[in-house]
Amino acid sequence: MAKVVQKITLSASRDIPFNRLVLSQSNVRRLKAGVSIEDLAGDIARRGLLQSLNVRPVLDAEGAETGMFEIPAGGRRYRALERLVKQKRLARTAPIPCIVRDPTVEISAEEDSLAENIQRVALHPLDQFRAFKVLRDQGAGEEEIAARFFVTPAVVKQRLRLASVSEKLLGIYAEDGMTLDQLMAFTITTDHARQEQVWEALQQSYDKEPYLIRRQLTESAVRASDRRARFVGLDAYRAAGGAVLRDLFEEDNGGWLQDMALLDRLATEKLAAEAEKIAGEGWKWIEVAVDFRYGHVGHLRRLDGVVGELAPGEQATFDALTAEQVKLESEYEGADELPDEVDTRLGEIEEALAALESRPVRYEPAEIARAGVFVSIDADGRLAVDRGYVRPEDGPMQVGSEDLQEGETGGAAETAFATPAQRTVITIGGDQPEDGDDDTIKPLPERLVSELTAHRTLALRDAVASNSQVALTALLHKLCLDTFQHSAPGACLEASVRHVFFPAQSADLKDSPSAKAVADRHEAWKAELPKEEDALWDWLAALDDSRRVALLAHCVSFGVNALYEKGDRYGGPGVSAHGVQQRIAQADRLARAVGLDMVEAGWRPTVDNYLGRVTKPRILEAVREAKGDQAAQLIDHLKKTEMAKEAERLLDGTGWLPEPLRLADSADMPDTPADPAEELPAFLAGGEGGVAADESEPRPIAAE
């Protein structure tokens, strides 16, 4: 006999006057959540009640209906309707659509209330995006959509931004093949082919974090914080047709500029325009570049200009600001944190004082006519103008009395300056970083070692200048070698300090903490030294011992040369391979004496200064040494570009250093090698294939 299927009877629906409805104590919702009652009331007033209330008859003691109905499910809707009644926007007897439950059913009111709240499923973000898109296509603006659904305009923009993602990736997300955070990361670009390419590449990776997606999608773009972008300005870049990638889901600090060629052209054009203005001052030459190498002015002579005095009104302002600064700093000297208004005011005072102190330097017209200017962009994206440099060939000419014009009085030789009436020569250019790649463990490229040791040399100079005892020992060591082991004919004293320049250097050398410390110290001493050579001896003699040894340490530091360079094994004019080995050994001894730590000196491995310049095995070796085998395994499947970027993130804060920058033990670097074949440092000796094939010969530097 077939089983009879029992038919389901649904609860009846009817309109019940509002004043016959009351809230039930069986409603399980106790805490406020979601859209506010006021917003819900506004929505009901606009579009009406979209969902009926679930009600049950209120029974008296005998079980008879009283004509009143309680609401176990739909309390927020009831309170919203109640607010409309109080605002007299809804009549107290207005009919309210209700589903009336049979009071005799076995299911309790609490269960109904719980079921209505739990079985509710939130709208999928993709469905929300598509619904917002339909409304926008119907003519509604982002602000209007946000107001209608009680979300912020930013949420609407974010959801609509999902339209920039490939339909293929949207389908993968809809099938739970990727997370919402991953999908949002793809919205940073509208290039669907590139989005799909990055997603396919990620399938071979253990790491599919959103930050990695963003990094790969922006690897060919320039951050808005780049000095060129800040100098040109985003408005000018956009006006020229440049596109900017923005991330609506993460803090992007202005985004990424996609057209690097356009950015470089705009930066160069703006620099050239500034150079044309400066040319009106009468300079002989102007060199223009986004950035200049560290030490680019080392072979030039700096003119001694005259800084203009402050006008009486400016001096009064300067004194008042200084007094206010001292007062504020003394008042809050012991405070853990400055009040916002005080911090802001101190910043304003510092800017005003800096503007008053940075007065233009005046030069003689005859000097301007034979000198030049460097125009570039500083690290903060501001125009940097460095005036008053004279090339050796443009220096003063000595003429005797026999060269004087007829009718002029003769006498001792005097200095004549050439002041040709010619147009300023403007040169536009700049250094480009080198790049290379390799697939096997090989010795570090010689140019890279030269760049790394340039960083180390600067840091070592800074350390020596701060340690007068070591500087004095180093100088005495040099003097003793000259005195007891070498002859020095033709001079009263052959001891000297020769400023060593860096033919191979990375782009970040000039902005390193060591470079800035050395430059600041040098300028401070230079400002104190008398300009006339005859007065120098008396000035030095008057110095107290502490300042004298400090100045000695500073001068000695400029002779520090810890650079690696390719030695001449065949007795040529350059430094020999043995000499390079001796130099490195002595540099290590000096570094140990001053306790040099390149991590504390501010060096850290980046894609530009190391990781992008070595082979993949070298990158993995660095990560393995700093973070262990597991970290290295996470990136060993990546291509070199992505591997280098990931390694930079993993190595950040670990204190890892490449071999040329490590502090060697004294036993590791003997003063005299036992075998000429062992003269090269360990990080350059051996290895299959020798030095990287694309490495050019380094330019020679002066022998010791």
DRENNUTOR-871613 format. One record per residue (C-alpha): z, x, y; residue in one letter. Coordinates in steps of 0.02 Angstrom, whole numbers, padded with zeros to 5 digits, always signed. Example, Ala and Ser with C-alpha at 12.3 -4.5 7.8 and 13.67 -1.06 7.14 Angstrom:
BEGIN
+00390+00615-00225a +00357+00684-00053s 
This chain:
BEGIN
+00000+00000+00000m -00054+00075+00168a +00082+00120+00291k +00082+00012+00448v +00070+00113+00609v +00197+00049+00734q +00119+00012+00901k +00192+00093+01059i +00244-00019+01202t +00248+00064+01374l +00372+00016+01507s +00312-00113+01631a +00271-00066+01811s +00314-00172+01960r +00344-00163+02147d +00529-00168+02193i +00593-00184+02373p +00668-00020+02434f +00836-00099+02477n +00861-00145+02294r +00849+00037+02236l +00997+00157+02217v +01015+00335+02153l +01082+00358+01977s +01220+00480+01933q +01120+00518+01775s +00991+00624+01872n +01003+00801+01801v +00934+00883+01958r +01084+00944+02058r +01016+01093+02155l +00889+01091+02295k +00722+01171+02251a +00540+01160+02302g +00472+01067+02451v +00605+01004+02571s +00645+00817+02584i +00580+00816+02763e +00413+00894+02711d +00399+00775+02563l +00431+00627+02679a +00291+00688+02792g +00174+00704+02645d +00214+00527+02584i +00185+00461+02760a +00014+00545+02762r -00054+00504+02588r +00068+00375+02517g +00173+00384+02359l +00071+00469+02223l +00197+00450+02081q +00300+00296+02039s +00489+00302+02024l +00571+00290+01853n +00705+00154+01865v +00825+00056+01754r +00905-00114+01791p +01088-00109+01844v +01189-00220+01728l +01353-00310+01762d +01506-00311+01647a +01427-00445+01536e +01263-00347+01520g +01163-00458+01636a +01043-00386+01765e +01111-00384+01943t +00942-00371+02032g +00976-00190+02080m +00890-00040+02000f +00951+00140+01982e +00839+00294+01986i +00876+00429+01855p +00707+00517+01884a +00627+00528+02057g +00779+00557+02167g +00688+00673+02289r +00552+00544+02314r +00687+00412+02345y +00773+00521+02476r +00606+00553+02561a +00574+00364+02567l +00751+00340+02633e +00715+00462+02774r +00558+00363+02820l +00661+00202+02823v +00792+00282+02938k +00650+00339+03051q +00590+00156+03052k +00421+00214+02986r +00450+00111+02826l +00525-00063+02810a +00688-00080+02713r +00607-00213+02605t +00444-00117+02579a +00384-00132+02397p +00401+00031+02301i +00295+00061+02143p +00416+00084+01996c +00412+00104+01807i +00552-00007+01741v +00634+00054+01580r +00707-00070+01456d +00897-00051+01469p +00913-00077+01281t +00813+00078+01230v +00908+00212+01135e +00847+00354+01249i +00976+00390+01385s +00941+00399+01571a +00992+00584+01570e +00860+00622+01439e +00725+00534+01541d +00776+00634+01694s +00774+00798+01598l +00606+00762+01518a +00523+00721+01683e +00579+00886+01759n +00553+01001+01609i +00384+00935+01552q +00312+00961+01725r +00190+01110+01721v +00158+01210+01879a -00023+01222+01934l -00111+01380+01874h -00146+01499+02021p -00331+01497+01978l -00334+01307+01985d -00241+01315+02150q -00371+01439+02217f -00515+01327+02163r -00432+01173+02240a -00402+01265+02404f -00583+01321+02401k -00643+01141+02381v -00538+01088+02530l -00607+01231+02633r -00785+01184+02584d -00743+01008+02641q -00705+01077+02814g -00518+01106+02811a -00458+01268+02891g -00331+01387+02814e -00195+01333+02936e -00229+01149+02899e -00225+01176+02710i -00061+01271+02727a +00015+01130+02829a -00041+00998+02705r +00039+01083+02555f +00191+01162+02640f +00145+01343+02605v +00116+01485+02725t -00061+01525+02788p -00042+01694+02702a -00027+01607+02532v -00186+01508+02567v -00278+01666+02620k -00219+01756+02464q -00276+01617+02349r -00444+01602+02436l -00463+01791+02425r -00476+01770+02237l -00652+01707+02271a -00701+01890+02298s -00666+01930+02116v -00804+01929+01986s -00819+01766+01887e -00810+01872+01729k -00639+01937+01779l -00582+01764+01833l -00627+01704+01659g -00527+01845+01580i -00378+01799+01688y -00394+01614+01642a -00384+01665+01458e -00228+01770+01494d -00327+01931+01471g -00251+02004+01628m -00100+01972+01739t -00104+01892+01910l -00049+02058+01988d -00198+02145+01907q -00316+02008+01967l -00248+02021+02144m -00279+02209+02141a -00465+02176+02116f -00476+02075+02277t -00474+02235+02377i -00664+02246+02362t -00805+02118+02350t -00914+02230+02241d -00917+02131+02078h -01009+02268+01982a -00879+02396+02032r -00737+02276+01986q -00808+02250+01812e -00840+02437+01792q -00659+02479+01833v -00594+02344+01714w -00702+02410+01572e -00638+02587+01604a -00458+02525+01600l -00482+02457+01423q -00477+02638+01361q -00316+02674+01457s -00134+02643+01417y -00101+02623+01602d -00172+02465+01679k -00050+02452+01824e -00116+02364+01982p -00091+02521+02089y -00212+02614+01975l -00342+02477+01996i -00325+02486+02185r -00336+02676+02181r -00497+02675+02080q -00576+02541+02189l -00538+02641+02347t -00571+02818+02286e -00730+02832+02392s -00648+02757+02547a -00542+02833+02686v -00368+02767+02727r -00342+02692+02898a -00203+02820+02922s -00330+02963+02911d -00337+03066+03071r -00522+03024+03095r -00491+02837+03077a -00346+02840+03200r -00448+02942+03324f -00602+02830+03317v -00504+02666+03305g -00535+02521+03186l -00613+02414+03322d -00745+02545+03364a -00778+02575+03179y -00803+02388+03146r -00911+02370+03302a -01026+02504+03230a -01047+02403+03071g -00913+02486+02964g -00824+02384+02831a -00637+02391+02803v -00556+02350+02637l -00394+02252+02657r -00262+02208+02529d -00184+02038+02562l -00060+02059+02420f +00014+02230+02458e +00058+02331+02613e -00101+02431+02645d -00058+02517+02812n -00219+02458+02892g -00332+02463+02739g -00472+02579+02689w -00632+02622+02782l -00781+02614+02664q -00916+02706+02761d -00860+02887+02770m -01027+02947+02840a -01014+02822+02983l -00833+02872+03016l -00877+03057+03022d -01022+03021+03140r -00914+02916+03257l -00776+03047+03258a -00901+03187+03295t -00985+03086+03432e -00819+03046+03515k -00765+03228+03505l -00933+03282+03577a -00913+03158+03720a -00740+03229+03758e -00813+03404+03750a -00945+03356+03879e -00807+03300+03997k -00712+03463+03972i -00872+03561+03999a -00867+03502+04179g -00719+03618+04205e -00838+03767+04191g -00792+03844+04023w -00917+03964+03944k -00907+03888+03770w -00826+03743+03678i -00807+03730+03490e -00789+03554+03418v -00727+03507+03244a -00619+03374+03163v -00503+03515+03110d -00497+03705+03126f -00435+03832+03001r -00263+03908+03018y -00274+04069+03119g -00445+04029+03194h -00387+04099+03361v -00311+04257+03288g -00453+04371+03345h -00460+04298+03521l -00360+04337+03677r -00267+04194+03761r -00275+04178+03948l -00112+04172+04043d -00129+04015+04147g -00007+03948+04274v +00089+03788+04237v +00102+03679+04391g +00274+03643+04461e +00344+03468+04460l +00329+03373+04623a +00495+03326+04706p +00480+03146+04645g +00436+03201+04468e +00582+03323+04466q +00701+03185+04518a +00634+03073+04379t +00650+03216+04254f +00831+03250+04304d +00877+03064+04296a +00799+03042+04123l +00884+03199+04059t +01053+03140+04122a +01028+02969+04042e +00978+03051+03877q +01133+03162+03876v +01245+03013+03918k +01175+02903+03778l +01182+03042+03650e +01363+03083+03694s +01415+02899+03687e +01345+02875+03512y +01376+03050+03445e +01490+02990+03305g +01397+02829+03264a +01322+02812+03090d +01176+02713+03159e +01112+02686+03335l +01091+02508+03402p +00909+02456+03409d +00904+02448+03598e +00982+02621+03615v +00864+02696+03487d +00716+02618+03577t +00775+02682+03745r +00799+02859+03680l +00622+02855+03611g +00556+02799+03781e +00653+02938+03868i +00585+03070+03748e +00406+03011+03778e +00429+03011+03967a +00507+03186+03965l +00368+03251+03853a +00237+03181+03973a +00322+03267+04121l +00338+03432+04027e +00159+03435+03964s +00083+03477+04132r -00092+03549+04140p -00113+03737+04146v -00219+03807+04288r -00337+03954+04262y -00435+04059+04385e -00619+04007+04400p -00675+04183+04354a -00572+04174+04194e -00636+04001+04150i -00815+04064+04163a -00790+04189+04020r -00670+04090+03911a -00682+03942+03794g -00598+03788+03722v -00567+03716+03549f -00580+03526+03537v -00517+03440+03379s -00407+03299+03312i -00223+03329+03279d -00127+03267+03127a -00079+03106+03219d -00258+03061+03262g -00248+03112+03445r -00370+03221+03540l -00317+03404+03533a -00384+03519+03669v -00339+03704+03661d -00401+03795+03817r -00411+03973+03874g -00474+04089+03735y -00581+04242+03768v -00695+04317+03636r -00698+04506+03620p -00877+04516+03684e -00832+04413+03838d -00688+04524+03893g -00678+04614+04062p -00796+04761+04093m -00727+04925+04162q -00835+04999+04300v -00813+05162+04394g -00835+05197+04577s -01012+05257+04545e -01061+05079+04495d -01005+05001+04659l -01132+04925+04776q -01187+05029+04922e -01070+05005+05068g -00918+04965+04958e -00770+05081+04955t -00747+05182+04797g -00589+05234+04712g -00499+05209+04547a -00587+05113+04410a -00568+04926+04428e -00603+04775+04319t -00758+04668+04348a -00787+04498+04271f -00954+04424+04227a -00965+04246+04293t -01140+04187+04251p -01191+04016+04314a -01238+03943+04145q -01211+03780+04055r -01064+03770+03935t -01118+03802+03755v -01045+03667+03643i -01041+03703+03457t -01004+03560+03336i -00952+03598+03158g -00806+03618+03039g -00749+03683+02873d -00787+03586+02715q -00671+03601+02566p -00742+03676+02410e -00742+03586+02244d -00765+03635+02064g -00741+03574+01888d -00724+03647+01715d -00682+03585+01542d -00587+03727+01460t -00432+03831+01492i -00492+03974+01601k -00411+04088+01729p -00378+04004+01896l -00527+04025+02014p -00500+04176+02127e -00527+04076+02286r -00396+03949+02233l -00272+04090+02199v -00313+04161+02371s -00278+03992+02450e -00115+03970+02354l -00057+04145+02399t -00101+04110+02581a +00028+03969+02574h +00151+04088+02492r +00117+04224+02621t +00154+04105+02765l +00314+04044+02681a +00364+04225+02647l +00333+04272+02829r +00444+04129+02885d +00580+04182+02763a +00571+04366+02815v +00579+04320+02999a +00738+04222+02963s +00821+04365+02869n +00838+04515+02984s +00924+04622+02851q +00779+04605+02731v +00654+04632+02872a +00744+04791+02923l +00747+04852+02743t +00561+04816+02726a +00521+04911+02885l +00630+05058+02836l +00547+05059+02664h +00376+05071+02748k +00437+05207+02866l +00513+05308+02725c +00350+05300+02627l +00255+05359+02780d +00383+05494+02818t +00410+05570+02646f +00254+05530+02546q +00106+05523+02665h +00048+05628+02811s +00016+05542+02975a -00085+05655+03090p -00142+05609+03263g -00003+05489+03313a +00176+05496+03373c +00226+05360+03251l +00111+05284+03121e +00224+05137+03080a +00137+04977+03134s +00125+04793+03096v -00051+04726+03075r -00074+04536+03079h -00156+04488+02914v -00274+04339+02920f -00325+04223+02779f -00511+04222+02736p -00481+04092+02600a -00369+03947+02645q -00348+03763+02604s -00368+03626+02734a -00182+03586+02736d -00124+03764+02773l -00120+03743+02963k -00011+03586+02950d +00113+03659+02825s +00297+03673+02875p +00286+03863+02861s +00136+03873+02979a +00223+03763+03107k +00386+03862+03095a +00296+04028+03118v +00193+03962+03265a +00345+03884+03352d +00445+04044+03333r +00300+04149+03396h +00274+04042+03550e +00461+04045+03588a +00466+04236+03585w +00301+04249+03678k +00371+04144+03819a +00517+04265+03838e +00424+04431+03827l +00372+04506+03994p +00186+04501+04027k +00176+04682+04087e +00183+04818+03953e +00282+04935+04068d +00424+04809+04079a +00431+04779+03891l +00535+04935+03848w +00671+04895+03974d +00675+04713+03917w +00694+04766+03735l +00829+04891+03779a +00929+04755+03864a +00929+04639+03713l +01090+04622+03615d +01089+04678+03434d +01073+04504+03357s +00921+04456+03461r +00843+04627+03436r +00851+04615+03247v +00788+04436+03256a +00637+04494+03356l +00614+04639+03236l +00614+04519+03089a +00485+04409+03174h +00369+04555+03209c +00388+04628+03035v +00349+04459+02958s +00172+04461+03029f +00134+04612+02923g +00181+04523+02761v +00030+04514+02647n +00058+04425+02482a -00126+04376+02465l -00222+04394+02305y -00399+04457+02326e -00528+04527+02208k -00494+04713+02198g -00628+04846+02202d -00626+04940+02036r -00757+05066+02089y -00676+05155+02234g -00762+05055+02371g -00698+05032+02549p -00592+04880+02506g -00422+04873+02424v -00422+04930+02243s -00374+04820+02095a -00221+04930+02076h -00180+04903+02260g -00188+04714+02237v -00071+04727+02088q +00050+04833+02189q +00041+04711+02333r +00086+04563+02220i +00229+04661+02141a +00301+04707+02312q +00278+04528+02373a +00379+04465+02224d +00516+04589+02263r +00517+04532+02444l +00519+04348+02390a +00668+04379+02277r +00758+04468+02418a +00741+04319+02537v +00761+04189+02398g +00591+04109+02432l +00572+03935+02359d +00399+03860+02386m +00464+03686+02350v +00590+03700+02491e +00451+03776+02597a +00360+03610+02583g +00223+03644+02456w +00184+03511+02326r +00034+03494+02210p -00102+03375+02270t -00280+03336+02220v -00347+03436+02366d -00241+03593+02356n -00232+03618+02166y -00258+03476+02041l -00437+03438+02093g -00480+03623+02088r -00431+03664+01907v -00488+03608+01735t -00420+03458+01640k -00319+03568+01521p -00235+03648+01672r -00192+03475+01742i -00118+03421+01575l -00023+03584+01562e +00057+03552+01733a +00108+03374+01688v +00173+03430+01519r +00280+03567+01597e +00351+03449+01729a +00365+03282+01637k +00345+03317+01451g +00216+03281+01316d +00230+03092+01331q +00179+03093+01514a +00032+03208+01477a -00027+03092+01338q -00032+02946+01459l -00171+03028+01560i -00262+03139+01435d -00399+03008+01408h -00443+02993+01594l -00590+03072+01681k -00547+03223+01785k -00547+03132+01954t -00429+02996+01894e -00326+03122+01795m -00299+03230+01950a -00244+03079+02053k -00124+03019+01919e -00056+03195+01897a -00019+03204+02084e +00085+03046+02068r +00175+03107+01912l +00213+03279+01984l +00277+03213+02150d +00460+03259+02170g +00470+03363+02010t +00470+03532+02097g +00330+03597+01986w +00235+03750+02051l +00079+03839+01989p +00104+04017+01929e +00047+04105+02090p +00185+04015+02186l +00328+04042+02065r +00464+04169+02095l +00432+04302+01962a +00572+04395+01876d +00586+04578+01922s +00548+04628+01743a +00384+04531+01744d +00299+04631+01882m +00319+04820+01864p +00276+04928+02014d +00155+05033+01912t +00049+04955+01772p +00041+05048+01608a -00140+05003+01579d -00275+04966+01710p -00333+04820+01602a -00165+04737+01638e -00177+04749+01827e -00227+04567+01854l -00088+04437+01861p -00064+04332+01704a -00141+04177+01783f -00304+04273+01814l -00314+04385+01661a -00394+04335+01495g -00461+04165+01450g -00628+04118+01381e -00768+04128+01505g -00675+04223+01640g -00674+04156+01817v -00751+03986+01850a -00938+04002+01862a -00951+03913+02029d -00828+04028+02115e -00906+04130+02254s -00854+04306+02298e -00706+04304+02418p -00730+04387+02586r -00642+04556+02599p -00482+04576+02698i -00408+04736+02768a -00335+04857+02641a -00152+04901+02649e 
